Amino acid sequence: MTIITVNAPKGRLGQEQRRKLAETLTDAVLVPEVGQVAPAARVGFQVHFTEREADMMAIGGRLLADTGPDADVMVIDVTVMDGDWREDVRAEVIERVLAAMADACGLPEPSPAWWVTFRVIDEGGWGSRGGVLSVLSLLDSGVFTEEKAKAVRAALGA
């Protein structure tokens, strides 16, 4: 299970941009997480778009409503199940997320006011299907590469 939440000023992202980001943000996390493009794993990914009025976001101590149109502020929160999230894997996800955002927004590079947070939910901290969900139960589903499944087991001491 992975949840990606994009917090942006109201009207910043149009429907076509959101449509594109639904796919590209999913892939930005899915590939590093399971080790391959795995269509069957896509159902475990949700992308949420949250819009905020310009007077409900601030940067540098000033409301966006008071800063003018040049303040391109967004926060993208990536929340994942515990697994193989070494520093290099997290860095890859963050870079892929920022690249997907820039591409969808038609920019050559991400805005310096776009921030990505990366949170790992401890094993036993996810609930679905009426109970607790473990990444360990997903490792034999066929979506993880053998190498990635071994890395996850090692990271969790399983």
N, C-alpha and C positions, 0 to 999 in steps of 0.2 A: 504494500500500500504506500502510495506516495501522493502527497497533496502539495500543489504549487499554487500559491496565492499571489496574484499581481494586484498591488494597491497603487492606484493612479488617480490623478486629478480627473474629475468628471469631463468626459468628452475627449480625453487624450487618445484613447484607442477606439477605433471604429470597429464595426462588426467584422469586416474582412480581416483586419489586423488580429482581432480576437480569434477568429476562425483559424488563421494561420498559426497563431501562438498556441492554440489548444494542441495542435499536432507537434510543432517544433519544440515547445517546452517539455512536452511529454518525452520526446526522443532525447532531449538534452540530458535528462536524468535516467531514462530507461536503459540506454546503451551502457553507460558506466556502471549502472547498478547490476544488470544481469549479464553484461559482457557481449551482448549482441542485439540486433534488431529482432524483437520477439513479439509479433502481433498478438499472440495469446496473452502476453503480460500487460497489454495496454489497458485492459479493463481495471487493473489495479491502480491506475493513475487518474487523478482528478486535477483539473485546473480551474481555479476560481478567480473571477475578475471582480475586484471591488473598486468602485468609483467613489471619490470623495470630493465634496465641494471645495473650491479654492480657499474658503475660509475655515476649512477643517484639516488643512495640512500646512505645515510651516517648514521653512529651511532658513538656517542662519538666524533664528530668533524672530523671523518675520513670516506672517501668513502669506501663502501664495497669492492671495487676493491683493496683497500690497506690494508684491515683488515685480509684477509685470510678466509678459508672456515668455521671457527667456528662461524662466525657472522650470526646467523639465525634470520634475521629481517623480520617482517611482521607487517602491520597495517590493522586491520579489522574495517571498518566503518559501523555501523548499523544506518540506518536512518528510522524512523518510523513516522506514523501519531500520532497526539496528542491523548491521551487516558489515561488509568490507568497505568501510568509509575512511581509509587512510587519508592523510593530508593531501596526497597527490590526486586521489580520486575525487575528493571534495573540490579541489582546485579545478579539476577538469569539468565538473558539473557547473560550478560557478561561471567559468569562462564560456561554456556552451550556452548557459542561460542568457548571459549578457549578449553573446553573439546573436542568439535567436531574437532577442528583444530589439537589437539594433537593426537587424535585417527586416523584421516586421514593421519597424518604424521608418524604414527607408533611410537610415543613417549609416555613414561609413564606420562609425564606432559608437559604443555606448556612451551615454551622457555620464559625466562624473557625479551627477546627483542621483543616479540609479544605484540602489544598494541591494545586494542579495544576502539574505540570511539563510544559513543552512543548519537545520536542526535534526538531530537523530533521536528518535524515540526509543528508549531502552526496550530490550526484549521483554515481552509481557505487558507492554504499555499500549498496544493496539487492540481495539475491539472490532469485530465484524461477525456477521452471521450468527449472532446470539452468544458470542463468547470471545475469548482472547485468541488473537491470531499471532502465529509465530512465523518468522521468516524461515525457520528451519523446516517447517512443514511444506514450504513452497520450493525448496531446493531440488526436489525430485520431480517437479512438475514439467520439466523439459524446457523451461524458458531460460534458465541459467546455463551458461556454458559450464563445462566440467571444471575449468580453471577457476571461474568465479564462484562456483558452489564450494570448492575447496577453500578458497580465500575467505568466504563468509563463515564456514565452519571453524576455520582457524581463528578468525577475529572474535568469534563467540565462544571459543574453547569447547566446541562440540565435536 
